[in-house]
Amino acid sequence: MEVLRRSSVFAAEVMEVFDRSPTDKELVSQAKALCRDYINSRLIQAGVSWSKPEYNAPVPGGKLAEVSTILLRLGDELEYIRPNVYRNVARQLNISLHSESVVSDAFLAVAAQIFTAGITWGKVVSLYAVAAGLAVDCVRHAQPAMVHTIVDCLGEFVRKTLVTWLKRRGGWADITKCVVNTDPSLRSHWLVAALCSFGHFLKAIFFVLLPER
């Protein structure tokens, strides 16, 4: 059984930029690297896995790895609270996994709806959970190449929608603040925002299922 792993090339590119203000391109590269990590984790949890030679690299250390760990931890908590939302995503959207354009359009429609009312870290975590859930569906239905499509779509969405917001916060490392404070009332802030995105996820499902007019 093959496993989707992190790229050593991406690791080398994205690790050094945490010590300075990241560029748009770097933020997108980091977003895609984090997406691969998140998908890999969910594939392992689901008992399915897939790999390409370029991903057969050791897990990198440093701040990117810390960001990835926290993103996964927050994702675990979110998916525990709303398990049915982030599983069987393709079936919920009623889409075919054999068409790259269908998968791309559906994912981007969901992403747009999640962030309709603004951007928060909770919604970012929700976006990654949706991407991973859809990726698991693709691999299970013998469409592993679609994982690349999903990662690329997430990167494109970050470039168009989230880069400015990320730059204002100094980059992806800002997500670490979500777990620094142990005060439950403050710590739950990101979860409240994420759960608000649940309604937008349902709206996105409705939007994708609407017939063309």
GUGU-885443 format. One record per residue: residue number from 1; chain; x, y, z of N, C-alpha, C in turn. Coordinates in pm, whole numbers, plus 50000, padded with zeros to 5 digits. Example, Ala and Ser with C-alpha at 12.3 -4.5 7.8 and 13.67 -1.06 7.14 Angstrom:
BEGIN
PT:1:A:51319:49431:50780:51230:49550:50780:51320:49670:50780
PT:2:A:51285:49775:50708:51367:49894:50714:51290:50003:50787
//
This chain:
BEGIN
PT:1:A:50086:49881:50000:50000:50000:50000:50089:50124:50000
PT:2:A:50064:50208:49903:50146:50327:49889:50088:50441:49970
PT:3:A:50173:50534:50009:50130:50645:50094:50167:50779:50032
PT:4:A:50072:50870:50035:50098:51007:49989:50185:51077:50091
PT:5:A:50304:51117:50052:50399:51177:50146:50433:51320:50105
PT:6:A:50507:51385:50189:50545:51523:50163:50662:51531:50067
PT:7:A:50663:51635:49989:50770:51654:49891:50889:51724:49955
PT:8:A:51008:51667:49935:51129:51729:49990:51157:51862:49920
PT:9:A:51118:51872:49794:51138:51997:49720:51052:52107:49782
PT:10:A:50925:52076:49806:50837:52173:49869:50889:52209:50008
PT:11:A:50936:52109:50081:50985:52133:50216:51099:52234:50214
PT:12:A:51190:52218:50120:51305:52308:50112:51261:52450:50076
PT:13:A:51159:52459:49990:51114:52590:49945:51037:52666:50052
PT:14:A:50953:52594:50127:50861:52663:50216:50913:52681:50357
PT:15:A:51017:52608:50396:51064:52616:50534:51132:52749:50564
PT:16:A:51212:52799:50468:51296:52915:50495:51218:53046:50499
PT:17:A:51097:53049:50446:51026:53176:50433:50954:53218:50559
PT:18:A:50950:53133:50661:50881:53169:50784:50954:53279:50861
PT:19:A:51080:53300:50830:51157:53400:50902:51150:53538:50837
PT:20:A:51070:53553:50733:51053:53682:50667:50910:53690:50614
PT:21:A:50874:53805:50564:50740:53821:50509:50726:53737:50383
PT:22:A:50632:53643:50379:50621:53553:50263:50557:53623:50144
PT:23:A:50595:53579:50026:50535:53630:49904:50405:53553:49876
PT:24:A:50328:53603:49781:50204:53535:49742:50235:53392:49696
PT:25:A:50337:53378:49614:50372:53247:49561:50410:53151:49673
PT:26:A:50485:53201:49770:50527:53116:49882:50408:53072:49966
PT:27:A:50315:53164:49990:50196:53128:50068:50114:53021:49998
PT:28:A:50105:53029:49868:50031:52928:49791:50105:52794:49795
PT:29:A:50237:52798:49781:50316:52675:49789:50300:52608:49925
PT:30:A:50301:52689:50030:50282:52635:50164:50142:52577:50180
PT:31:A:50042:52646:50125:49904:52598:50134:49891:52460:50070
PT:32:A:49956:52441:49956:49947:52313:49886:50023:52204:49961
PT:33:A:50138:52241:50018:50214:52143:50097:50134:52099:50219
PT:34:A:50069:52194:50286:49984:52163:50402:49866:52077:50361
PT:35:A:49813:52103:50242:49700:52025:50192:49741:51879:50169
PT:36:A:49859:51859:50114:49908:51722:50093:49922:51649:50225
PT:37:A:49975:51720:50325:49991:51658:50457:49855:51620:50515
PT:38:A:49760:51712:50504:49626:51687:50560:49562:51568:50490
PT:39:A:49570:51565:50357:49512:51455:50281:49579:51323:50317
PT:40:A:49711:51327:50328:49785:51205:50364:49736:51150:50497
PT:41:A:49718:51237:50595:49671:51195:50726:49533:51130:50716
PT:42:A:49444:51191:50638:49308:51139:50628:49302:51009:50547
PT:43:A:49390:50995:50450:49396:50869:50376:49440:50754:50467
PT:44:A:49538:50783:50551:49585:50681:50645:49475:50644:50743
PT:45:A:49405:50745:50796:49295:50718:50889:49186:50634:50824
PT:46:A:49163:50658:50696:49057:50587:50624:49103:50449:50577
PT:47:A:49230:50419:50593:49282:50289:50551:49311:50280:50403
PT:48:A:49321:50396:50338:49357:50399:50197:49474:50494:50180
PT:49:A:49555:50469:50080:49672:50555:50060:49717:50548:49915
PT:50:A:49797:50646:49879:49842:50659:49741:49966:50745:49739
PT:51:A:50048:50723:49637:50173:50799:49633:50221:50817:49491
PT:52:A:50300:50920:49473:50379:50940:49353:50524:50948:49398
PT:53:A:50621:50910:49312:50761:50907:49354:50810:51035:49418
PT:54:A:50762:51152:49369:50814:51278:49422:50773:51303:49566
PT:55:A:50678:51223:49620:50634:51245:49757:50704:51152:49856
PT:56:A:50791:51066:49807:50857:50971:49896:50974:51037:49968
PT:57:A:50943:51135:50048:51045:51211:50121:51015:51206:50270
PT:58:A:51119:51217:50353:51094:51218:50497:51015:51340:50540
PT:59:A:50944:51327:50649:50865:51438:50701:50959:51550:50745
PT:60:A:50942:51671:50693:51031:51781:50731:50999:51833:50870
PT:61:A:51098:51895:50932:51076:51955:51062:51056:52104:51049
PT:62:A:51068:52178:51160:51059:52322:51156:50918:52374:51168
PT:63:A:50901:52501:51133:50773:52569:51156:50662:52518:51065
PT:64:A:50696:52477:50943:50591:52424:50855:50530:52298:50915
PT:65:A:50616:52213:50972:50566:52092:51036:50479:52126:51156
PT:66:A:50516:52230:51230:50435:52273:51344:50299:52321:51298
PT:67:A:50297:52401:51191:50171:52449:51136:50084:52332:51092
PT:68:A:50146:52236:51025:50072:52118:50978:50014:52040:51094
PT:69:A:50091:52024:51200:50044:51950:51318:49924:52018:51380
PT:70:A:49929:52150:51392:49819:52225:51453:49696:52223:51362
PT:71:A:49718:52237:51232:49607:52230:51137:49535:52096:51148
PT:72:A:49611:51989:51160:49552:51856:51174:49481:51840:51308
PT:73:A:49539:51898:51413:49477:51889:51545:49342:51960:51546
PT:74:A:49339:52079:51489:49214:52153:51481:49114:52081:51391
PT:75:A:49166:52021:51284:49080:51944:51196:49020:51823:51265
PT:76:A:49099:51757:51348:49048:51643:51426:48930:51685:51511
PT:77:A:48945:51800:51577:48840:51847:51666:48714:51885:51588
PT:78:A:48734:51953:51477:48621:51995:51395:48548:51874:51336
PT:79:A:48623:51778:51286:48562:51660:51225:48496:51570:51330
PT:80:A:48546:51575:51452:48482:51500:51559:48344:51557:51591
PT:81:A:48335:51689:51588:48208:51756:51620:48107:51737:51507
PT:82:A:48154:51744:51382:48066:51731:51266:48115:51619:51174
PT:83:A:48113:51496:51220:48172:51386:51142:48105:51363:51006
PT:84:A:47976:51381:50999:47905:51352:50874:47926:51458:50766
PT:85:A:47970:51576:50808:47989:51685:50711:48110:51659:50623
PT:86:A:48216:51604:50679:48342:51590:50608:48369:51449:50559
PT:87:A:48268:51365:50558:48280:51231:50502:48181:51216:50388
PT:88:A:48220:51131:50292:48134:51109:50175:48095:51241:50110
PT:89:A:48193:51327:50093:48168:51460:50039:48114:51451:49896
PT:90:A:48172:51362:49815:48127:51349:49676:47980:51308:49669
PT:91:A:47940:51218:49758:47801:51174:49759:47709:51287:49802
PT:92:A:47753:51367:49900:47672:51481:49943:47654:51582:49831
PT:93:A:47758:51598:49750:47751:51692:49638:47690:51629:49513
PT:94:A:47675:51498:49518:47614:51425:49405:47691:51450:49275
PT:95:A:47823:51433:49283:47907:51458:49166:47980:51332:49122
PT:96:A:48017:51330:48995:48099:51223:48941:48245:51252:48970
PT:97:A:48319:51149:49007:48461:51167:49036:48548:51132:48916
PT:98:A:48486:51113:48801:48559:51077:48680:48592:51199:48595
PT:99:A:48539:51314:48632:48562:51436:48554:48638:51538:48636
PT:100:A:48755:51578:48587:48838:51676:48658:48765:51809:48671
PT:101:A:48695:51850:48566:48626:51978:48571:48511:51976:48671
PT:102:A:48442:51863:48681:48331:51851:48777:48383:51859:48919
PT:103:A:48491:51786:48947:48550:51787:49081:48602:51927:49115
PT:104:A:48669:51991:49019:48724:52125:49042:48613:52226:49069
PT:105:A:48511:52224:48984:48402:52321:48999:48328:52302:49131
PT:106:A:48306:52176:49169:48235:52148:49293:48315:52195:49414
PT:107:A:48444:52164:49415:48527:52204:49528:48535:52356:49539
PT:108:A:48554:52424:49428:48564:52570:49431:48431:52635:49471
PT:109:A:48319:52572:49434:48189:52624:49475:48171:52613:49625
PT:110:A:48211:52499:49681:48204:52480:49826:48296:52580:49896
PT:111:A:48419:52595:49845:48516:52687:49905:48461:52829:49907
PT:112:A:48404:52872:49797:48350:53008:49789:48238:53029:49889
PT:113:A:48153:52929:49905:48041:52942:49997:48087:52943:50143
PT:114:A:48188:52865:50173:48240:52861:50311:48285:53000:50356
PT:115:A:48345:53076:50263:48401:53206:50299:48311:53323:50259
PT:116:A:48185:53295:50232:48093:53401:50192:48087:53514:50293
PT:117:A:48085:53480:50421:48067:53581:50526:48199:53627:50588
PT:118:A:48311:53599:50522:48440:53643:50575:48535:53528:50597
PT:119:A:48656:53562:50640:48763:53463:50658:48801:53451:50804
PT:120:A:48809:53327:50851:48858:53298:50986:48943:53171:50978
PT:121:A:49022:53147:51080:49100:53023:51081:49009:52901:51088
PT:122:A:48897:52915:51156:48804:52803:51163:48756:52761:51025
PT:123:A:48728:52860:50941:48681:52830:50806:48795:52773:50720
PT:124:A:48917:52819:50745:49031:52763:50673:49046:52615:50706
PT:125:A:49034:52582:50834:49040:52440:50874:48929:52361:50806
PT:126:A:48810:52419:50801:48697:52354:50736:48727:52329:50588
PT:127:A:48790:52424:50522:48827:52408:50381:48919:52288:50362
PT:128:A:49017:52274:50449:49110:52161:50439:49039:52029:50467
PT:129:A:48946:52031:50560:48871:51909:50591:48786:51865:50472
PT:130:A:48726:51961:50402:48648:51930:50282:48740:51873:50173
PT:131:A:48856:51936:50153:48950:51889:50052:48994:51746:50080
PT:132:A:49024:51717:50206:49069:51583:50242:48957:51482:50228
PT:133:A:48836:51519:50269:48723:51428:50254:48697:51393:50109
PT:134:A:48706:51492:50022:48686:51469:49880:48799:51384:49822
PT:135:A:48921:51407:49869:49036:51328:49823:49021:51182:49861
PT:136:A:48975:51156:49981:48953:51017:50025:48850:50951:49934
PT:137:A:48744:51023:49901:48643:50969:49810:48705:50933:49675
PT:138:A:48789:51021:49624:48852:50998:49493:48939:50873:49493
PT:139:A:49021:50857:49596:49109:50740:49603:49027:50613:49619
PT:140:A:48923:50618:49700:48838:50501:49719:48767:50459:49590
PT:141:A:48740:50557:49503:48672:50527:49377:48770:50516:49261
PT:142:A:48893:50480:49293:48997:50453:49192:49026:50573:49104
PT:143:A:49023:50691:49163:49056:50813:49091:49166:50890:49166
PT:144:A:49278:50826:49191:49382:50891:49273:49442:51016:49208
PT:145:A:49439:51024:49076:49495:51142:49010:49419:51268:49048
PT:146:A:49295:51253:49091:49214:51369:49130:49268:51437:49256
PT:147:A:49352:51366:49330:49413:51429:49448:49494:51550:49405
PT:148:A:49569:51538:49295:49644:51652:49242:49550:51767:49208
PT:149:A:49437:51732:49149:49340:51833:49109:49290:51910:49230
PT:150:A:49259:51838:49336:49207:51901:49458:49313:51991:49521
PT:151:A:49435:51943:49529:49544:52023:49586:49565:52150:49504
PT:152:A:49565:52136:49372:49584:52252:49285:49468:52351:49300
PT:153:A:49346:52298:49312:49229:52386:49329:49238:52464:49459
PT:154:A:49279:52395:49565:49293:52464:49693:49399:52573:49682
PT:155:A:49509:52541:49616:49614:52641:49597:49564:52762:49520
PT:156:A:49485:52737:49416:49432:52848:49336:49333:52930:49417
PT:157:A:49253:52865:49500:49158:52939:49583:49233:53025:49685
PT:158:A:49337:52971:49743:49419:53048:49837:49478:53170:49767
PT:159:A:49528:53149:49646:49589:53260:49571:49489:53372:49547
PT:160:A:49367:53336:49510:49268:53437:49473:49195:53498:49592
PT:161:A:49181:53421:49700:49091:53463:49808:49158:53484:49943
PT:162:A:49259:53405:49975:49312:53406:50111:49448:53471:50128
PT:163:A:49521:53492:50020:49659:53541:50030:49668:53674:50104
PT:164:A:49584:53769:50069:49589:53901:50135:49564:53888:50284
PT:165:A:49465:53808:50321:49433:53784:50461:49550:53718:50533
PT:166:A:49612:53621:50469:49727:53552:50529:49845:53647:50548
PT:167:A:49869:53732:50452:49982:53825:50462:49962:53923:50577
PT:168:A:49839:53966:50599:49813:54057:50710:49844:53991:50844
PT:169:A:49838:53861:50848:49864:53787:50972:50005:53730:50979
PT:170:A:50086:53764:50883:50224:53718:50884:50245:53580:50829
PT:171:A:50141:53523:50769:50155:53391:50708:50085:53280:50785
PT:172:A:50113:53157:50744:50045:53040:50800:50076:53017:50947
PT:173:A:50191:53065:50995:50228:53042:51134:50129:53105:51232
PT:174:A:50048:53198:51185:49949:53263:51273:49848:53164:51328
PT:175:A:49829:53051:51260:49731:52952:51307:49773:52892:51441
PT:176:A:49902:52900:51473:49949:52844:51600:49887:52916:51719
PT:177:A:49842:53040:51699:49780:53115:51808:49645:53056:51849
PT:178:A:49588:52973:51763:49458:52913:51794:49465:52816:51911
PT:179:A:49585:52765:51941:49597:52666:52048:49691:52709:52160
PT:180:A:49736:52835:52156:49826:52883:52260:49752:52909:52390
PT:181:A:49638:52977:52381:49562:53014:52501:49480:52895:52548
PT:182:A:49491:52860:52675:49419:52745:52728:49283:52781:52786
PT:183:A:49249:52909:52785:49117:52951:52833:49012:52896:52738
PT:184:A:48923:52805:52785:48825:52741:52697:48738:52841:52623
PT:185:A:48701:52951:52689:48613:53047:52623:48682:53115:52505
PT:186:A:48814:53137:52516:48888:53199:52408:48927:53096:52302
PT:187:A:48963:52978:52350:49006:52872:52259:48893:52829:52166
PT:188:A:48770:52844:52213:48657:52797:52133:48622:52893:52020
PT:189:A:48689:53009:52017:48655:53109:51916:48668:53054:51774
PT:190:A:48778:52985:51747:48799:52935:51612:48695:52829:51577
PT:191:A:48651:52751:51678:48552:52647:51653:48416:52707:51621
PT:192:A:48382:52813:51690:48255:52881:51662:48252:52926:51516
PT:193:A:48363:52984:51473:48371:53031:51334:48365:52914:51237
PT:194:A:48428:52804:51274:48427:52688:51186:48288:52628:51175
PT:195:A:48218:52621:51287:48084:52564:51286:47987:52653:51210
PT:196:A:48015:52784:51208:47932:52874:51128:47947:52839:50980
PT:197:A:48063:52787:50942:48085:52752:50803:48005:52628:50764
PT:198:A:47954:52555:50863:47872:52438:50835:47751:52477:50751
PT:199:A:47688:52589:50789:47573:52636:50713:47612:52672:50570
PT:200:A:47729:52732:50553:47776:52767:50420:47807:52643:50338
PT:201:A:47853:52538:50406:47880:52412:50338:47751:52355:50281
PT:202:A:47645:52358:50361:47516:52308:50315:47463:52393:50199
PT:203:A:47484:52525:50208:47443:52613:50098:47520:52577:49971
PT:204:A:47647:52543:49989:47730:52508:49874:47678:52381:49809
PT:205:A:47638:52284:49891:47582:52160:49837:47458:52192:49753
PT:206:A:47372:52277:49808:47251:52316:49736:47286:52387:49606
PT:207:A:47389:52474:49613:47431:52550:49496:47482:52457:49386
PT:208:A:47564:52360:49424:47622:52269:49326:47514:52182:49261
PT:209:A:47413:52145:49341:47309:52058:49290:47204:52130:49207
PT:210:A:47202:52264:49211:47104:52338:49133:47122:52311:48984
PT:211:A:47014:52284:48914:47026:52263:48769:47062:52393:48700
PT:212:A:47128:52382:48586:47162:52502:48510:47035:52567:48458
PT:213:A:47033:52699:48466:46914:52771:48421:46941:52836:48286
//
